[in-house]
Amino acid sequence: MAEETFATFIARDRERLNKEREEISNQQHELKGKLDAVNRELAAIDAYEAAKSGKPRTPVKQVRASRPPSWGRSGSKREALVQLIQQNPSGLSRGEILDNTNLIKR
């Protein structure tokens, strides 16, 4: 069996961590979708109650997941770009970035 070099160890560990990061990110997006659906249902219930009572509707306070301020908006172009770059530690060309993020139609 060939002895593993430090570089191959690091490459393998980087790949493992990138996969783990992607799984967590997917879980976050799934949970955000569920939270949005619950918020919509609560807003619909409030609207129904307001219509039945004839009183003006008071908006439901949206519960948001806390995240570091540097993350930006969910679904933002910046977030997609950062995620793409993190998933490709060996680098990407400008064209590959544009193709993968759909920032510019070619």
C-alpha positions as CSV (number, residue, x, y, z in Angstrom):
1,M,0.0,0.0,0.0
2,A,1.4,3.4,-1.0
3,E,2.0,5.8,1.8
4,E,-0.4,8.7,1.8
5,T,1.2,12.1,1.3
6,F,0.1,15.2,3.3
7,A,-1.2,16.8,0.1
8,T,-3.5,13.8,-0.7
9,F,-4.7,13.8,2.9
10,I,-5.6,17.5,2.8
11,A,-7.3,17.1,-0.6
12,R,-9.4,14.2,0.7
13,D,-10.3,16.0,3.9
14,R,-11.2,19.2,1.9
15,E,-13.5,17.1,-0.3
16,R,-15.2,15.6,2.7
17,L,-15.7,19.0,4.3
18,N,-17.1,20.5,1.1
19,K,-19.6,17.7,0.9
20,E,-20.6,18.2,4.5
21,R,-21.0,21.9,3.9
22,E,-23.2,21.3,0.9
23,E,-25.4,18.9,2.9
24,I,-25.8,21.4,5.7
25,S,-26.6,24.2,3.1
26,N,-29.2,22.0,1.5
27,Q,-30.8,21.3,4.9
28,Q,-30.9,25.1,5.6
29,H,-32.7,25.8,2.4
30,E,-35.2,23.0,3.1
31,L,-35.8,24.4,6.6
32,K,-36.2,27.9,5.2
33,G,-38.8,26.6,2.8
34,K,-40.7,25.0,5.6
35,L,-40.5,28.1,7.8
36,D,-41.8,30.2,4.9
37,A,-44.8,27.8,4.4
38,V,-45.7,28.0,8.1
39,N,-45.5,31.8,8.0
40,R,-47.8,31.9,5.0
41,E,-50.3,29.6,6.8
42,L,-50.2,31.9,9.9
43,A,-50.8,34.9,7.7
44,A,-53.8,33.2,6.0
45,I,-55.3,32.3,9.4
46,D,-54.8,35.9,10.6
47,A,-56.5,37.2,7.4
48,Y,-59.4,34.9,7.9
49,E,-59.9,35.9,11.5
50,A,-59.7,39.6,10.5
51,A,-62.3,39.1,7.8
52,K,-64.6,37.2,10.1
53,S,-64.3,39.8,12.9
54,G,-64.4,42.8,10.6
55,K,-61.2,44.2,12.3
56,P,-58.2,45.3,10.4
57,R,-55.6,42.5,10.0
58,T,-52.4,42.8,12.1
59,P,-49.4,41.3,10.2
60,V,-47.8,38.2,11.6
61,K,-44.3,38.6,12.8
62,Q,-42.2,36.5,10.5
63,V,-39.7,34.3,12.4
64,R,-36.4,34.3,10.6
65,A,-33.5,32.0,11.1
66,S,-30.6,33.9,12.6
67,R,-27.4,34.0,10.5
68,P,-24.2,36.0,10.6
69,P,-24.6,39.5,9.1
70,S,-22.0,38.8,6.4
71,W,-24.2,36.2,4.7
72,G,-26.4,38.6,2.8
73,R,-29.9,37.8,1.5
74,S,-30.9,34.2,1.0
75,G,-30.9,33.4,-2.6
76,S,-28.8,36.4,-3.5
77,K,-26.4,36.4,-6.4
78,R,-23.5,37.0,-4.0
79,E,-24.4,33.9,-1.9
80,A,-24.6,31.7,-5.0
81,L,-21.3,33.0,-6.2
82,V,-19.6,32.5,-2.8
83,Q,-21.0,28.9,-2.6
84,L,-19.8,28.1,-6.1
85,I,-16.3,29.3,-5.3
86,Q,-16.2,27.4,-2.0
87,Q,-17.3,24.2,-3.8
88,N,-14.4,24.6,-6.3
89,P,-11.3,25.1,-4.3
90,S,-9.1,24.5,-7.4
91,G,-10.6,27.5,-9.1
92,L,-12.9,28.4,-11.9
93,S,-12.6,30.5,-15.1
94,R,-14.8,33.6,-15.5
95,G,-16.8,31.7,-18.1
96,E,-17.4,28.7,-15.8
97,I,-18.6,31.1,-13.1
98,L,-21.0,32.8,-15.4
99,D,-22.3,29.5,-16.7
100,N,-22.8,28.0,-13.2
101,T,-24.5,31.1,-11.7
102,N,-26.6,32.2,-14.7
103,L,-25.6,35.8,-13.9
104,I,-25.3,36.6,-17.5
105,K,-27.1,34.8,-20.3
106,R,-24.7,33.7,-23.1
